[in-house]
């Protein structure tokens, strides 16, 4: 893991931090590879159940979660390094994974930075945050999932306006449109994301991961496929040790002790 992307574990929660504040946390090859390595670590650790993706905005007059692709890297012929084979842009936007990731945003998430946000499972943001796909202003298009994920998140009309104008969506509006799960004061995004992650960790991890998988599939699969997927996941969950523990804890009127197996 490089210093450009840091990884920290707090109990059942892993915190992945973009750490290029001097470059507005723009994605270059080191960021993409660092994020992919962090996701590898998160997925491989049975003791970690939830991830948080955040960014260091220290020293920035106007905080920027992520400004998207590093244009200097693109201009110097390093555009291919901004994506990884498994994760796509930033090592993240198309990465297959089991564990939920909350993104904690305190500032502007624009272009590829917004696409990183849209690839997460839950969004916690501060009131000074905003979310935009500004590519049309540079004769580009959002190529890392934003053009289909933003309409899913906030509806086609609002997304179409944001995409065609390139203007960012303020946090308050993004919250009311459904992009943001929790809206907090400046500086409080990470703490709120940790609180939300801790709440998720109270639930049975196998059930959380299976439920996440089905919810995401609902965006593109038909009902029959989703029914079969649900039945398959339900059968696997029912046979797990945690289901017996959950039912026993309910009968004994005590909190369950989840093991993730």
Secondary structure, DSSP 8 states (H G I E B T S, - for coil): --TTEEEEEETTEEEEEE--GGGTT-B-HHHHHHHHHHHHHHHH-TT--EEEEEE--TT-SS-EEE-SB-HHHHHTT-GGGGEETTTEETTTTT---SS-EEEEE-SEEETHHHHHHHHSSEEEEETT-EEE--GGGGT---TTTHHHHHHHHH-HHHHHHHHHH---EEHHHHHHHTS-SEEE-TT-HHHHHHHHHHHHHTS-HHHHHHHHHHHHHTTTS-HHHHHHHHHHHHHHHHTSHHHHHHHHHHHTTS-------
